[in-house]
Amino acid sequence: MVRPFLNNNELYLTIQMKEMKKNSDNLYYAIVKIPSDHLPRFVEVPSQSAQKSIILLDDIVRHSVSWLFPGFQILDTYSIKLTRDAELYIDDEFSGDLMTKIRQSLMKRNVGQASRMVYDTSMPPKMLSLLKGMFQVGDLEMLPEKRYHNYADFLGFPDFGKTHLKNIPLPPLPYPPFIEAESIFKAIEEKDHLLVFPFHSYDPVINYFKLAAADPFVTEIKVTQYRVSHSSPIMEALIEAAEAGKKVFVFIEVKARFDEEKNLKWGERLEKAGVKVHYSLPGRKVHAKMAVVTRVVNKIKTHYTYLSTGNFNEKTATIYSDFGFFSTKPIYYKDMLKLFDYLEHDGLKEEKYDTILVGQSNLRETLSAMVQQEISTAKKGQKASIVLKMNSLEDKEMIKQLYYASDKGVKIKLIIRGVCCLIPKVKGMSANISAISIVDRFLEHSRVFYFHNQGQPKLYLSSADWMERNLSYRVETSFPLFDPDCIKIVKDILNLQWKDGVKARIIDATLSNRYRTNKYNPPVHSQVDTYFYIKNLTYD
């Protein structure tokens, strides 16, 4: 008998056995959990020699299951990894208490419908069919692999002190303009600032909030939160600010998958401290990453804004590649305050934005217009080009426009880490489109949209991928850069990535994901070279 008690994305052994009684050919099946969520996946085997030996936790369980089933002969064991659908399904987000519905949905998550099963290809067909029927997974959700699964665990493979086999250390770099300035606020008043994570330390962002909490001239703080770390100095600073009597508004997106419960707990703490907290909007996710700090000195009000491609998460900021941008320019804060007003009115107040592109408002139409501008320029026989960097490219309408742009002579470069539904380099359809994917020690998470614009380039940083959900069903932000120094940094980093000859793979119609052939000596390793590019930057 098999009991369907599996949780999301965990490892199990399926066991085929029979009774030891004579003349008994009845087969029995069982499932045993591999406790890799509580124990190390790799266990060192004691040895008297200098040689190191490792055994996987999977095999320890495999060799011990006979103790669990006395009176049975274990015929064989096969590993599976089952993933349950972790999406929150709420019948009606538009009526009743949405937060109550989310809490109730979270309680049911562990018994969600199975959405994928990875299995050992040596598993007998009868057992495979039994598991497939029991977990109600279709053929497309059945993924064959070999003996072991969950390869992400191999990131934690023991190194035994052999540091020469590991990546070279790239410790986060300080940001001199903030260190040398009288204060962060003074530095932001003087010019725009662009930080590049995880190459830059995330301390400037944390200190921005800490200073806001302590500064007697700060009157108000507004911020959106999508994925919050368990122990967040940013959230602690917001609590301190509220307790000090400052007006603090935090919009928390509770529907951030896998972080719902954590976000709810932080929301409760914030509310107890006096923070004005608003939660998820019905039918939409708020994926924007932004903050505004307002200071009043001698009756002069100044807004210090922060926009980012990544979350306000101190832990992921050390492994996700993102941009963070500080400014006091009115072109940013006017639109940001409009968007915060929209969020404070639960998405019921219509707003028009002049500079920032906002999902469900002007994001899709403006991106489309910029693509069309490049097409018009190409039709005139003039230079036209687009460079797009993002996690995923999936939106059908935008892909159609890129195909059409390619056909009309627009040169397009794509740096797509994950899902790419566009097929590059197909004659008569996408001959002018080249695409690569970079997967390296840091997760490429930033989104950059660059349009040649007849020699007057437009460059946007964004929280949004070109996916239907991001462009049509989420509240996202894309913001242009105007400061020449900031623009140069982004363009230089894009150029390094496009030259990558170590970790860049070619995206093409064959889906072979071949590593790009190195054209440079020494080869360009974009993430390492970006680190030293940032380290060698000089600041006026």
C-alpha positions as a Python dict, from the first residue, in 0.01 Angstrom:
ca = {
    (1, 'M'): (0, 0, 0),
    (2, 'V'): (126, 351, -85),
    (3, 'R'): (19, 652, 116),
    (4, 'P'): (18, 989, -70),
    (5, 'F'): (167, 1200, 206),
    (6, 'L'): (431, 1384, 3),
    (7, 'N'): (509, 1752, 49),
    (8, 'N'): (634, 2005, -204),
    (9, 'N'): (957, 1915, -385),
    (10, 'E'): (1096, 1643, -161),
    (11, 'L'): (1288, 1320, -220),
    (12, 'Y'): (1152, 971, -160),
    (13, 'L'): (1240, 610, -219),
    (14, 'T'): (975, 385, -367),
    (15, 'I'): (1019, 25, -260),
    (16, 'Q'): (918, -296, -432),
    (17, 'M'): (907, -599, -202),
    (18, 'K'): (741, -932, -137),
    (19, 'E'): (665, -1142, 169),
    (20, 'M'): (924, -1397, 276),
    (21, 'K'): (654, -1665, 309),
    (22, 'K'): (690, -1963, 81),
    (23, 'N'): (488, -1967, -241),
    (24, 'S'): (403, -1597, -205),
    (25, 'D'): (449, -1395, -523),
    (26, 'N'): (243, -1096, -413),
    (27, 'L'): (423, -768, -470),
    (28, 'Y'): (397, -483, -221),
    (29, 'Y'): (498, -120, -260),
    (30, 'A'): (593, 148, -11),
    (31, 'I'): (734, 499, 2),
    (32, 'V'): (1000, 618, 246),
    (33, 'K'): (1103, 981, 279),
    (34, 'I'): (1469, 1076, 235),
    (35, 'P'): (1509, 1333, 517),
    (36, 'S'): (1733, 1570, 321),
    (37, 'D'): (1539, 1866, 462),
    (38, 'H'): (1667, 1776, 812),
    (39, 'L'): (1998, 1597, 749),
    (40, 'P'): (2298, 1661, 522),
    (41, 'R'): (2257, 1507, 176),
    (42, 'F'): (2626, 1408, 179),
    (43, 'V'): (2777, 1208, 465),
    (44, 'E'): (3151, 1152, 502),
    (45, 'V'): (3248, 789, 555),
    (46, 'P'): (3516, 755, 827),
    (47, 'S'): (3854, 658, 686),
    (48, 'Q'): (4202, 606, 825),
    (49, 'S'): (4363, 718, 500),
    (50, 'A'): (4395, 1069, 356),
    (51, 'Q'): (4135, 981, 92),
    (52, 'K'): (3789, 1124, 150),
    (53, 'S'): (3482, 913, 87),
    (54, 'I'): (3124, 1037, 62),
    (55, 'I'): (2795, 850, 71),
    (56, 'L'): (2464, 1007, -25),
    (57, 'L'): (2189, 1012, 233),
    (58, 'D'): (1973, 845, -34),
    (59, 'D'): (2193, 534, -20),
    (60, 'I'): (2198, 525, 360),
    (61, 'V'): (1818, 509, 354),
    (62, 'R'): (1830, 263, 63),
    (63, 'H'): (2046, 19, 262),
    (64, 'S'): (1835, 57, 576),
    (65, 'V'): (1480, 6, 450),
    (66, 'S'): (1485, -368, 527),
    (67, 'W'): (1475, -277, 897),
    (68, 'L'): (1151, -90, 837),
    (69, 'F'): (977, -388, 679),
    (70, 'P'): (1058, -706, 875),
    (71, 'G'): (918, -1018, 713),
    (72, 'F'): (956, -873, 363),
    (73, 'Q'): (1221, -926, 101),
    (74, 'I'): (1327, -594, -55),
    (75, 'L'): (1346, -650, -430),
    (76, 'D'): (1467, -303, -521),
    (77, 'T'): (1430, 66, -450),
    (78, 'Y'): (1387, 360, -685),
    (79, 'S'): (1406, 728, -609),
    (80, 'I'): (1144, 986, -703),
    (81, 'K'): (1107, 1359, -650),
    (82, 'L'): (749, 1476, -635),
    (83, 'T'): (652, 1841, -663),
    (84, 'R'): (313, 1958, -548),
    (85, 'D'): (141, 2261, -692),
    (86, 'A'): (230, 2540, -451),
    (87, 'E'): (7, 2804, -606),
    (88, 'L'): (-257, 2952, -380),
    (89, 'Y'): (-601, 2896, -528),
    (90, 'I'): (-861, 3142, -408),
    (91, 'D'): (-1204, 3110, -565),
    (92, 'D'): (-1292, 3478, -537),
    (93, 'E'): (-1035, 3746, -455),
    (94, 'F'): (-1280, 4030, -508),
    (95, 'S'): (-1524, 3971, -223),
    (96, 'G'): (-1484, 3905, 147),
    (97, 'D'): (-1160, 3920, 346),
    (98, 'L'): (-872, 3838, 109),
    (99, 'M'): (-620, 3792, 393),
    (100, 'T'): (-843, 3536, 566),
    (101, 'K'): (-877, 3346, 239),
    (102, 'I'): (-499, 3349, 189),
    (103, 'R'): (-441, 3215, 541),
    (104, 'Q'): (-693, 2937, 484),
    (105, 'S'): (-534, 2853, 150),
    (106, 'L'): (-190, 2831, 311),
    (107, 'M'): (-321, 2570, 554),
    (108, 'K'): (-417, 2351, 257),
    (109, 'R'): (-95, 2392, 58),
    (110, 'N'): (75, 2069, 169),
    (111, 'V'): (-201, 1857, 20),
    (112, 'G'): (-203, 2033, -318),
    (113, 'Q'): (-231, 1851, -649),
    (114, 'A'): (90, 1682, -768),
    (115, 'S'): (229, 1880, -1060),
    (116, 'R'): (548, 1692, -1145),
    (117, 'M'): (719, 1361, -1074),
    (118, 'V'): (1086, 1299, -1146),
    (119, 'Y'): (1160, 926, -1148),
    (120, 'D'): (1438, 673, -1186),
    (121, 'T'): (1435, 537, -1544),
    (122, 'S'): (1511, 185, -1416),
    (123, 'M'): (1178, 175, -1228),
    (124, 'P'): (955, -116, -1344),
    (125, 'P'): (666, -6, -1568),
    (126, 'K'): (404, -147, -1329),
    (127, 'M'): (534, 57, -1036),
    (128, 'L'): (565, 368, -1251),
    (129, 'S'): (207, 328, -1372),
    (130, 'L'): (86, 283, -1014),
    (131, 'L'): (257, 602, -897),
    (132, 'K'): (139, 796, -1200),
    (133, 'G'): (-223, 699, -1134),
    (134, 'M'): (-204, 753, -761),
    (135, 'F'): (-61, 1104, -786),
    (136, 'Q'): (-268, 1184, -1096),
    (137, 'V'): (20, 1323, -1300),
    (138, 'G'): (3, 1325, -1678),
    (139, 'D'): (268, 1217, -1926),
    (140, 'L'): (398, 1573, -1964),
    (141, 'E'): (452, 1595, -1588),
    (142, 'M'): (660, 1274, -1576),
    (143, 'L'): (1032, 1355, -1602),
    (144, 'P'): (1281, 1068, -1637),
    (145, 'E'): (1620, 1095, -1466),
    (146, 'K'): (1878, 853, -1334),
    (147, 'R'): (1935, 723, -981),
    (148, 'Y'): (1964, 1057, -797),
    (149, 'H'): (1753, 1374, -808),
    (150, 'N'): (1751, 1726, -662),
    (151, 'Y'): (2085, 1827, -805),
    (152, 'A'): (2062, 2168, -638),
    (153, 'D'): (2182, 1992, -320),
    (154, 'F'): (2520, 1945, -488),
    (155, 'L'): (2584, 2315, -430),
    (156, 'G'): (2643, 2206, -70),
    (157, 'F'): (2891, 1931, -156),
    (158, 'P'): (3167, 1930, 110),
    (159, 'D'): (3493, 2091, -1),
    (160, 'F'): (3724, 1938, 265),
    (161, 'G'): (3915, 2265, 273),
    (162, 'K'): (4026, 2239, -91),
    (163, 'T'): (3961, 2604, -165),
    (164, 'H'): (4168, 2593, -485),
    (165, 'L'): (3883, 2395, -642),
    (166, 'K'): (3625, 2660, -554),
    (167, 'N'): (3529, 2992, -712),
    (168, 'I'): (3762, 3277, -631),
    (169, 'P'): (3624, 3494, -347),
    (170, 'L'): (3435, 3804, -458),
    (171, 'P'): (3355, 3982, -131),
    (172, 'P'): (3096, 4263, -163),
    (173, 'L'): (3254, 4599, -236),
    (174, 'P'): (3185, 4922, -44),
    (175, 'Y'): (3029, 5214, -229),
    (176, 'P'): (3275, 5506, -183),
    (177, 'P'): (3038, 5799, -261),
    (178, 'F'): (2818, 5704, 35),
    (179, 'I'): (3109, 5633, 268),
    (180, 'E'): (3283, 5960, 190),
    (181, 'A'): (2969, 6176, 199),
    (182, 'E'): (2844, 6371, 498),
    (183, 'S'): (2541, 6140, 487),
    (184, 'I'): (2366, 5912, 240),
    (185, 'F'): (2093, 6173, 201),
    (186, 'K'): (2347, 6441, 116),
    (187, 'A'): (2506, 6217, -146),
    (188, 'I'): (2169, 6140, -308),
    (189, 'E'): (2085, 6511, -318),
    (190, 'E'): (2399, 6579, -520),
    (191, 'K'): (2353, 6318, -793),
    (192, 'D'): (2192, 5989, -892),
    (193, 'H'): (2359, 5669, -770),
    (194, 'L'): (2351, 5319, -921),
    (195, 'L'): (2461, 5018, -719),
    (196, 'V'): (2526, 4677, -873),
    (197, 'F'): (2452, 4380, -650),
    (198, 'P'): (2593, 4146, -532),
    (199, 'F'): (2920, 4311, -637),
    (200, 'H'): (2840, 4616, -428),
    (201, 'S'): (2760, 4562, -63),
    (202, 'Y'): (2389, 4586, 22),
    (203, 'D'): (2477, 4797, 328),
    (204, 'P'): (2387, 5128, 155),
    (205, 'V'): (2026, 5013, 115),
    (206, 'I'): (2005, 4893, 475),
    (207, 'N'): (2164, 5216, 597),
    (208, 'Y'): (1920, 5420, 387),
    (209, 'F'): (1635, 5279, 597),
    (210, 'K'): (1826, 5288, 927),
    (211, 'L'): (1916, 5652, 872),
    (212, 'A'): (1557, 5730, 777),
    (213, 'A'): (1438, 5573, 1103),
    (214, 'A'): (1684, 5774, 1314),
    (215, 'D'): (1693, 6107, 1129),
    (216, 'P'): (1474, 6366, 1307),
    (217, 'F'): (1406, 6545, 976),
    (218, 'V'): (1249, 6236, 816),
    (219, 'T'): (872, 6259, 835),
    (220, 'E'): (753, 5974, 617),
    (221, 'I'): (868, 5641, 465),
    (222, 'K'): (687, 5442, 197),
    (223, 'V'): (804, 5103, 70),
    (224, 'T'): (682, 4793, -114),
    (225, 'Q'): (781, 4447, 7),
    (226, 'Y'): (766, 4130, -202),
    (227, 'R'): (1009, 3876, -59),
    (228, 'V'): (1133, 3957, 291),
    (229, 'S'): (1414, 3772, 469),
    (230, 'H'): (1344, 3603, 804),
    (231, 'S'): (1565, 3843, 999),
    (232, 'S'): (1544, 4173, 814),
    (233, 'P'): (1722, 4486, 941),
    (234, 'I'): (1517, 4683, 689),
    (235, 'M'): (1190, 4573, 847),
    (236, 'E'): (1334, 4637, 1193),
    (237, 'A'): (1425, 4990, 1082),
    (238, 'L'): (1068, 5049, 962),
    (239, 'I'): (940, 4938, 1301),
    (240, 'E'): (1180, 5176, 1475),
    (241, 'A'): (1068, 5459, 1247),
    (242, 'A'): (702, 5403, 1334),
    (243, 'E'): (780, 5381, 1703),
    (244, 'A'): (967, 5713, 1670),
    (245, 'G'): (647, 5875, 1544),
    (246, 'K'): (719, 5883, 1171),
    (247, 'K'): (449, 5801, 917),
    (248, 'V'): (536, 5464, 764),
    (249, 'F'): (343, 5293, 486),
    (250, 'V'): (434, 4941, 374),
    (251, 'F'): (262, 4751, 98),
    (252, 'I'): (321, 4378, 149),
    (253, 'E'): (253, 4138, -133),
    (254, 'V'): (134, 3830, 52),
    (255, 'K'): (96, 3629, -269),
    (256, 'A'): (474, 3603, -321),
    (257, 'R'): (493, 3227, -370),
    (258, 'F'): (658, 3035, -83),
    (259, 'D'): (696, 3357, 120),
    (260, 'E'): (329, 3417, 203),
    (261, 'E'): (344, 3306, 566),
    (262, 'K'): (665, 3496, 636),
    (263, 'N'): (526, 3813, 479),
    (264, 'L'): (209, 3786, 686),
    (265, 'K'): (411, 3756, 1008),
    (266, 'W'): (614, 4064, 923),
    (267, 'G'): (294, 4252, 841),
    (268, 'E'): (154, 4170, 1184),
    (269, 'R'): (471, 4295, 1356),
    (270, 'L'): (466, 4615, 1154),
    (271, 'E'): (100, 4682, 1236),
    (272, 'K'): (164, 4633, 1607),
    (273, 'A'): (437, 4899, 1587),
    (274, 'G'): (200, 5148, 1426),
    (275, 'V'): (297, 5102, 1061),
    (276, 'K'): (17, 5148, 809),
    (277, 'V'): (19, 4817, 623),
    (278, 'H'): (-175, 4727, 310),
    (279, 'Y'): (-176, 4379, 166),
    (280, 'S'): (-232, 4211, -169),
    (281, 'L'): (-469, 4357, -427),
    (282, 'P'): (-747, 4131, -557),
    (283, 'G'): (-654, 3960, -883),
    (284, 'R'): (-310, 4120, -904),
    (285, 'K'): (39, 4084, -766),
    (286, 'V'): (241, 4389, -675),
    (287, 'H'): (593, 4309, -794),
    (288, 'A'): (734, 4665, -791),
    (289, 'K'): (1042, 4727, -576),
    (290, 'M'): (1053, 5089, -458),
    (291, 'A'): (1082, 5318, -159),
    (292, 'V'): (1044, 5690, -88),
    (293, 'V'): (1186, 5867, 218),
    (294, 'T'): (1060, 6221, 280),
    (295, 'R'): (1264, 6475, 478),
    (296, 'V'): (1165, 6828, 574),
    (297, 'V'): (1449, 7069, 655),
    (298, 'N'): (1370, 7439, 705),
    (299, 'K'): (1025, 7377, 559),
    (300, 'I'): (1184, 7239, 238),
    (301, 'K'): (1056, 6892, 151),
    (302, 'T'): (1290, 6649, -26),
    (303, 'H'): (1200, 6299, -148),
    (304, 'Y'): (1481, 6041, -155),
    (305, 'T'): (1375, 5761, -386),
    (306, 'Y'): (1502, 5408, -435),
    (307, 'L'): (1407, 5186, -728),
    (308, 'S'): (1540, 4837, -791),
    (309, 'T'): (1520, 4530, -1011),
    (310, 'G'): (1542, 4312, -699),
    (311, 'N'): (1364, 4261, -370),
    (312, 'F'): (1435, 4431, -38),
    (313, 'N'): (1600, 4113, 82),
    (314, 'E'): (1940, 4130, 247),
    (315, 'K'): (2014, 3761, 189),
    (316, 'T'): (1925, 3730, -178),
    (317, 'A'): (2114, 4055, -241),
    (318, 'T'): (2435, 3853, -188),
    (319, 'I'): (2354, 3597, -460),
    (320, 'Y'): (2114, 3774, -702),
    (321, 'S'): (2252, 4005, -969),
    (322, 'D'): (2045, 4327, -951),
    (323, 'F'): (2058, 4704, -986),
    (324, 'G'): (1961, 4950, -714),
    (325, 'F'): (1907, 5317, -795),
    (326, 'F'): (1889, 5627, -571),
    (327, 'S'): (1769, 5973, -680),
    (328, 'T'): (1594, 6289, -567),
    (329, 'K'): (1481, 6391, -916),
    (330, 'P'): (1112, 6494, -935),
    (331, 'I'): (1065, 6287, -1253),
    (332, 'Y'): (1098, 5977, -1036),
    (333, 'Y'): (931, 6066, -708),
    (334, 'K'): (624, 6227, -866),
    (335, 'D'): (533, 5900, -1037),
    (336, 'M'): (636, 5691, -738),
    (337, 'L'): (412, 5889, -504),
    (338, 'K'): (127, 5841, -751),
    (339, 'L'): (187, 5467, -747),
    (340, 'F'): (200, 5458, -367),
    (341, 'D'): (-127, 5653, -364),
    (342, 'Y'): (-272, 5388, -594),
    (343, 'L'): (-160, 5114, -354),
    (344, 'E'): (-290, 5298, -46),
    (345, 'H'): (-631, 5318, -215),
    (346, 'D'): (-627, 4941, -280),
    (347, 'G'): (-583, 4986, -653),
    (348, 'L'): (-913, 5167, -695),
    (349, 'K'): (-767, 5505, -788),
    (350, 'E'): (-662, 5548, -1153),
    (351, 'E'): (-323, 5714, -1204),
    (352, 'K'): (-129, 5833, -1508),
    (353, 'Y'): (249, 5815, -1508),
    (354, 'D'): (485, 6043, -1696),
    (355, 'T'): (827, 5880, -1656),
    (356, 'I'): (803, 5544, -1482),
    (357, 'L'): (637, 5256, -1666),
    (358, 'V'): (386, 5074, -1447),
    (359, 'G'): (237, 4733, -1511),
    (360, 'Q'): (-138, 4741, -1587),
    (361, 'S'): (-101, 5105, -1685),
    (362, 'N'): (155, 5221, -1942),
    (363, 'L'): (419, 4945, -1933),
    (364, 'R'): (311, 4724, -2223),
    (365, 'E'): (205, 5006, -2454),
    (366, 'T'): (526, 5205, -2401),
    (367, 'L'): (753, 4904, -2457),
    (368, 'S'): (554, 4823, -2769),
    (369, 'A'): (587, 5182, -2891),
    (370, 'M'): (964, 5174, -2843),
    (371, 'V'): (990, 4854, -3047),
    (372, 'Q'): (775, 5014, -3317),
    (373, 'Q'): (1006, 5318, -3316),
    (374, 'E'): (1304, 5093, -3393),
    (375, 'I'): (1104, 4929, -3673),
    (376, 'S'): (1021, 5268, -3826),
    (377, 'T'): (1387, 5369, -3809),
    (378, 'A'): (1500, 5045, -3976),
    (379, 'K'): (1249, 5091, -4256),
    (380, 'K'): (1422, 5421, -4337),
    (381, 'G'): (1752, 5238, -4374),
    (382, 'Q'): (1892, 5386, -4053),
    (383, 'K'): (2059, 5205, -3763),
    (384, 'A'): (1808, 5040, -3533),
    (385, 'S'): (1887, 4806, -3243),
    (386, 'I'): (1744, 4661, -2923),
    (387, 'V'): (1919, 4488, -2632),
    (388, 'L'): (1698, 4307, -2380),
    (389, 'K'): (1813, 4135, -2061),
    (390, 'M'): (1561, 3952, -1847),
    (391, 'N'): (1475, 3629, -1669),
    (392, 'S'): (1205, 3514, -1909),
    (393, 'L'): (1067, 3607, -2251),
    (394, 'E'): (724, 3453, -2302),
    (395, 'D'): (467, 3716, -2401),
    (396, 'K'): (327, 3623, -2744),
    (397, 'E'): (247, 3976, -2859),
    (398, 'M'): (590, 4113, -2772),
    (399, 'I'): (760, 3816, -2939),
    (400, 'K'): (558, 3879, -3256),
    (401, 'Q'): (677, 4239, -3254),
    (402, 'L'): (1040, 4130, -3212),
    (403, 'Y'): (1005, 3888, -3504),
    (404, 'Y'): (861, 4168, -3717),
    (405, 'A'): (1138, 4404, -3606),
    (406, 'S'): (1399, 4147, -3703),
    (407, 'D'): (1236, 4103, -4044),
    (408, 'K'): (1256, 4479, -4102),
    (409, 'G'): (1626, 4494, -4014),
    (410, 'V'): (1636, 4578, -3644),
    (411, 'K'): (1941, 4417, -3480),
    (412, 'I'): (1830, 4251, -3157),
    (413, 'K'): (2042, 4101, -2879),
    (414, 'L'): (1876, 3897, -2604),
    (415, 'I'): (2028, 3787, -2271),
    (416, 'I'): (1763, 3554, -2128),
    (417, 'R'): (1852, 3346, -1822),
    (418, 'G'): (1543, 3127, -1807),
    (419, 'V'): (1239, 3069, -2027),
    (420, 'C'): (1280, 3195, -2384),
    (421, 'C'): (985, 3127, -2616),
    (422, 'L'): (1141, 3325, -2901),
    (423, 'I'): (1347, 3123, -3152),
    (424, 'P'): (1651, 3322, -3275),
    (425, 'K'): (1838, 3296, -3605),
    (426, 'V'): (1558, 3149, -3817),
    (427, 'K'): (1579, 3272, -4175),
    (428, 'G'): (1281, 3484, -4274),
    (429, 'M'): (1162, 3517, -3915),
    (430, 'S'): (1439, 3601, -3665),
    (431, 'A'): (1761, 3620, -3865),
    (432, 'N'): (1860, 3947, -3695),
    (433, 'I'): (1802, 3816, -3342),
    (434, 'S'): (2084, 3663, -3136),
    (435, 'A'): (2030, 3523, -2789),
    (436, 'I'): (2239, 3388, -2503),
    (437, 'S'): (2175, 3263, -2151),
    (438, 'I'): (2415, 3313, -1861),
    (439, 'V'): (2389, 3083, -1559),
    (440, 'D'): (2672, 3133, -1313),
    (441, 'R'): (2754, 3161, -943),
    (442, 'F'): (2516, 3457, -904),
    (443, 'L'): (2157, 3442, -1026),
    (444, 'E'): (2110, 3683, -1316),
    (445, 'H'): (1798, 3864, -1196),
    (446, 'S'): (1811, 4219, -1333),
    (447, 'R'): (1598, 4330, -1628),
    (448, 'V'): (1740, 4585, -1871),
    (449, 'F'): (1570, 4725, -2183),
    (450, 'Y'): (1790, 4923, -2424),
    (451, 'F'): (1662, 5094, -2740),
    (452, 'H'): (1896, 5273, -2984),
    (453, 'N'): (1633, 5542, -3054),
    (454, 'Q'): (1809, 5711, -3347),
    (455, 'G'): (2126, 5768, -3150),
    (456, 'Q'): (1949, 5902, -2841),
    (457, 'P'): (1940, 5576, -2644),
    (458, 'K'): (1662, 5490, -2402),
    (459, 'L'): (1766, 5259, -2121),
    (460, 'Y'): (1523, 5117, -1866),
    (461, 'L'): (1579, 4903, -1558),
    (462, 'S'): (1280, 4695, -1456),
    (463, 'S'): (1117, 4456, -1214),
    (464, 'A'): (924, 4300, -1505),
    (465, 'D'): (1003, 4019, -1743),
    (466, 'W'): (835, 4012, -2082),
    (467, 'M'): (576, 3762, -1973),
    (468, 'E'): (201, 3803, -2008),
    (469, 'R'): (158, 3791, -1630),
    (470, 'N'): (413, 4070, -1575),
    (471, 'L'): (302, 4300, -1855),
    (472, 'S'): (-74, 4255, -1808),
    (473, 'Y'): (-157, 4123, -1464),
    (474, 'R'): (101, 4260, -1221),
    (475, 'V'): (194, 4598, -1080),
    (476, 'E'): (552, 4635, -1202),
    (477, 'T'): (791, 4927, -1242),
    (478, 'S'): (1033, 5005, -1524),
    (479, 'F'): (1233, 5322, -1484),
    (480, 'P'): (1460, 5509, -1726),
    (481, 'L'): (1813, 5622, -1646),
    (482, 'F'): (1917, 5974, -1742),
    (483, 'D'): (2244, 6015, -1553),
    (484, 'P'): (2533, 5954, -1801),
    (485, 'D'): (2749, 5779, -1540),
    (486, 'C'): (2470, 5537, -1447),
    (487, 'I'): (2390, 5467, -1813),
    (488, 'K'): (2756, 5395, -1888),
    (489, 'I'): (2780, 5142, -1604),
    (490, 'V'): (2478, 4947, -1730),
    (491, 'K'): (2597, 4956, -2093),
    (492, 'D'): (2945, 4839, -1994),
    (493, 'I'): (2801, 4548, -1793),
    (494, 'L'): (2572, 4449, -2083),
    (495, 'N'): (2875, 4456, -2312),
    (496, 'L'): (3071, 4228, -2078),
    (497, 'Q'): (2782, 3986, -2065),
    (498, 'W'): (2746, 3980, -2441),
    (499, 'K'): (3117, 3894, -2473),
    (500, 'D'): (3105, 3617, -2211),
    (501, 'G'): (3298, 3315, -2332),
    (502, 'V'): (3292, 3111, -2011),
    (503, 'K'): (2932, 3082, -1888),
    (504, 'A'): (2726, 3207, -2184),
    (505, 'R'): (2524, 2949, -2372),
    (506, 'I'): (2375, 3005, -2716),
    (507, 'I'): (1996, 2998, -2740),
    (508, 'D'): (1894, 2865, -3081),
    (509, 'A'): (1633, 2656, -3261),
    (510, 'T'): (1815, 2329, -3179),
    (511, 'L'): (1773, 2380, -2801),
    (512, 'S'): (2124, 2240, -2757),
    (513, 'N'): (2236, 2519, -2520),
    (514, 'R'): (2592, 2502, -2649),
    (515, 'Y'): (2852, 2706, -2463),
    (516, 'R'): (2959, 3002, -2670),
    (517, 'T'): (3305, 2969, -2824),
    (518, 'N'): (3549, 3209, -2663),
    (519, 'K'): (3667, 3490, -2894),
    (520, 'Y'): (3889, 3675, -2649),
    (521, 'N'): (4221, 3610, -2479),
    (522, 'P'): (4190, 3594, -2187),
    (523, 'P'): (3828, 3477, -2208),
    (524, 'V'): (3557, 3711, -2080),
    (525, 'H'): (3392, 3570, -1767),
    (526, 'S'): (3120, 3832, -1727),
    (527, 'Q'): (3039, 3798, -1358),
    (528, 'V'): (3403, 3793, -1249),
    (529, 'D'): (3494, 4071, -1492),
    (530, 'T'): (3195, 4277, -1373),
    (531, 'Y'): (3321, 4246, -1017),
    (532, 'F'): (3661, 4389, -1109),
    (533, 'Y'): (3499, 4650, -1332),
    (534, 'I'): (3298, 4770, -1030),
    (535, 'K'): (3604, 4748, -807),
    (536, 'N'): (3804, 4969, -1042),
    (537, 'L'): (3536, 5235, -1092),
    (538, 'T'): (3639, 5586, -1005),
    (539, 'Y'): (3386, 5833, -868),
    (540, 'D'): (3396, 6209, -907),
}
